[in-house]
């Protein structure tokens, strides 16, 4: 089921109405590798979903291969006083 139809000049495409949002804090190589494995599996299994990745740490370029959108917010309210 498609929620939104969008038109980009002559090319029309559909935007899925379902999304998966993954929030991560990849501050070590172990966490980074575990998160990349998760993203790969989610991308393969849920092909009709939009995949959104969120982090308070800068996002490595290799993450962008597996997500549709990446949100980086440098302000982390749990650690900033």
N, C-alpha and C positions, 0 to 999 in steps of 0.2 A: 504494500500500500504506500502510495506516495502522498506526502503532505503538501509540498510546494513545487510549483513549476517555475522555473526561472528562464529568462531569455537573455542570451548574450549575442546581440546582433542577429545573425542568421542561424546561430546554433542554439537549439533548445535542449535543456537537460532537466532531469528531475533530481530533487534533493530528498533523500530518505527522511521519514518522520521519526526514526529511532536512532538513538546515539548511545555510545558507551563512553563514559568519562572516567579516565584513570588519573588519579592524583599520585604523584611520586616525589620522593625525596632521595635522589640518587647521589649520595655524598661519598660513595665508595665504589670501587670497581665491582665488588660482589653485588651490590644493589643495582648498579647500572646493568650488569650482565643479566641478572634475574629479571629486571624490568624489560629489557630488550627481548628476552625469551617470551615473556608474557605478551608483549605487543605483537610479536610474530604469530603466536598461537591465536590470539583474539582476532587479528586481521584475517587469518585463514578461515577461522570458524564462523565469524559473523560478517560475511561479505556485503550484506545489505544494510549494514549499520555505518553511521558516521563515527569515526574514532577520534576522540578529543583527549589530548594529553596535557596535564597541568603540572606546573612545578614552581617552587619558589627559588630553585637553583637554575642557573643557565642550562639550557637544553642542548646536548651534543647533537651534531649534525646527523649522526646515524639514526637517531630517533625519528627524524622527519620522513624517513623511508616507509615507516609503518603507520603513520597517523595522517588523518585528514586535516586536523587543526592542532596547533600547539599554543598553549597559553603560558606565558612566563610572567610572574609577578615578583619583582625583587623585594617587595615588602612582605615580610613574614610576621604577622602580628603576634605569634606565640613567642618569638625571640626578640622582637624589637620593643623596647620600653620607652 
